[in-house]
Amino acid sequence: MFAFRGNTVTMGAREAPYCLLSGIEVTLFGGVMSERHLGTVKWFNERKGYGFIAQENGDDVFVHYREIRGEGFKTLTEGQRVEFSLTTRDKGPAAEDVAPAD
């Protein structure tokens, strides 16, 4: 879970500066900037624990339930707007730190 205070964001025991540029939140953790992206859930299989998010640029991104913020049972709903960080895995782009878009 993230906590924002002024120009600082806290994640667990780590703190980092952040800023908002052109609607994209940029956070610096360990010297690496993490851009936040927006997308819409295409589908999510609760039984298998994964699905895909359609980015605003049209590219699909894999999402696993472990990357959804929150406690307890984690799921996403088709058509739900979400924000996330993007990473590259062996099979292509994947979403990290997925949260509902405000």
LUMMAR-775461 format. One record per atom (N, C-alpha, C): x, y, z. Coordinates in steps of 0.001 Angstrom, whole numbers, plus 500000, padded with zeros to 6 digits. Example, Ala and Ser with C-alpha at 12.3 -4.5 7.8 and 13.67 -1.06 7.14 Angstrom:
BEGIN
513190494310507800/512300495500507800/513200496700507800/512850497750507080/513670498940507140/512900500030507870/
This chain:
BEGIN
500844498826500000/500000500000500000/500887501234500000/500491502225499235/501226503476499137/500607504522500049/501451505398500586/500988506554501348/501694507780500781/500941508833500488/501501510045499908/501524511152500948/502678511823501080/502827512980501953/503660514015501210/503047515127500845/503789516150500098/504282515582498779/505591515635498563/506185515083497349/506875513752497610/506442513040498646/507040511754498996/505966510682499031/506313509514498529/505425508362498594/506122507292499420/505361506619500285/505896505549501113/505266504237500691/506103503201500498/505621501859500188/506304500932501176/505551500449502160/506162499650503214/507125500525503993/508378500076504096/509392500836504817/510189501751503895/509872501747502593/510625502551501634/509907503858501336/510708504926501170/510169506221500774/510869506671499509/510156507408498672/510746507918497436/510009509172497007/510704510058496262/510017511229495718/509115510817494565/508068511597494320/507217511340493161/506717512665492619/506255512639491390/505632513817490803/504571513362489814/503720514284489416/502667513992488449/502956514814487204/503229514114486088/503558514774484832/502535514392483780/501840515347483245/500869515106482162/499936513942482470/499508513830483715/498569512780484089/499207511430484338/500538511316484207/501226510055484487/502002510230485778/501705509405486756/502414509464488022/503775508803487844/504834509493488263/506181508953488148/506751508843489552/507149507640489947/507679507390491273/509094506859491148/509976507284492039/511361506851492008/511631505943493197/511889504653492934/512272503691493963/513589503071493555/514592503174494403/515879502558494114/516519503087492842/516267504348492508/516872504937491336/516179504592490033/515062503895490079/514337503504488875/512982504193488871/512660504905487786/511360505559487704/510308504565487259/509173504624487894/508065503735487570/506888504580487097/506589504528485800/505446505265485267/504174504491485542/503114505214485817/501803504600485996/501061504704484674/500484503598484242/499741503533482990/498268503302483293/497411503684482361/495975503457482491/495529502423481475/494536501636481867/493997500645480949/492639500161481412/492067499249480619/490766498654480904/490922497141480912/490359496490481921/490451495030482022/489675494402480869/490373493614480034/489716492895478925/488980491687479481/489712490898480268/489116489753480947/490038489338482084/489452488673483091/490215488161484225/489551486881484692/490302485778484711/489799484479485136/490113484301486624/489092484397487480/489302484284488924/489855482924489311/489409481872488650/489858480518488980/491354480351488702/491815480867487556/493227480737487185/494086481864487758/493460482986488115/494187484076488756/494957484981487815/494539485036486562/495207485943485637/494256486427484560/494711487440483822/493914487990482736/494726488986481947/494028489875481237/494702490868480407/494048492235480549/494890493257480476/494471494652480507/494782495250479142/493823495978478565/494052496714477319/494552498102477695/495781498418477300/496313499753477549/495595500762476665/495703502023477028/495069503067476229/495641503134474817/496906502675474636/497497502675473297/497101501433472501/496291500555473100/495776499386472399/496508498090472671/497734498137473193/498479496916473475/497936496227474723/497866494895474688/497402494123475836/498564493802476767/498253493759478072/499243493509479104/498738492383479998/499576491393480269/499250490294481169/499160490820482597/498212490298483376/498110490654484794/497844489392485607/498600489227486696/498439488100487618/497851488632488922/497057487813489600/496372488279490816/497337488793491873/498568488272491919/499537488722492925/499910490191492745/499671490743491555/500032492130491276/498898493114491551/497756492624492022/496619493487492344/496769493974493784/496676495274493989/496760495829495349/495604495318496194/495866495171497494/494802494821498422/495105493563499200/494215493265500116/494327492092500972/493208491122500644/493372489861501023/492322488871500812/492188488477499354/490975488142498948/490697487691497583/490859488855496611/491700488676495600/491981489743494637/491439489355493274/490679490249492669/490119489996491348/489947491310490603/489728491205489305/489425492355488459/488164492033487677/487443493074487267/486183492915486548/486343493406485112/485794492657484166/485838493067482765/485290494484482624/486034495339481917/485625496727481721/486094497681482807/486656497160483895/487134497996484997/488343498821484554/488365500111484915/489512500978484632/490535500792485739/491800500594485354/492869500369486323/494102501187485954/494956501382486954/496267501980486730/497302500969487196/498482501001486582/499487499987486871/500858500445486395/501884499769486891/503238499929486378/503458498825485367/504361499050484443/504592498107483361/505983497507483483/506079496201483293/507361495506483285/507375494548482101/508523493975481822/508634492990480749/509027491655481354/508265490635481044/508551489271481493/508961488439480284/509267487163480498/509695486278479409/508715486264478243/507429486295478536/506414486183477488/505875487524477006/506424488632477499/505976489942477041/505663490892478174/504937491982477868/504635492994478881/503669492471479944/503896492922481186/503047492508482302/502806493698483222/501651493700483861/501277494764484792/501762494423486193/502200495447486914/502584495325488315/501837496386489108/501634496131490397/501028497113491297/499733497677490708/498800496787490393/497534497149489739/496545497676490778/495914498811490465/494936499425491369/493800500018490544/492607500140491145/491507500804490433/491910502232490082/491529502691488891/491800504075488497/490801504976489210/491272506112489682/490392507054490392/489482507779489453/
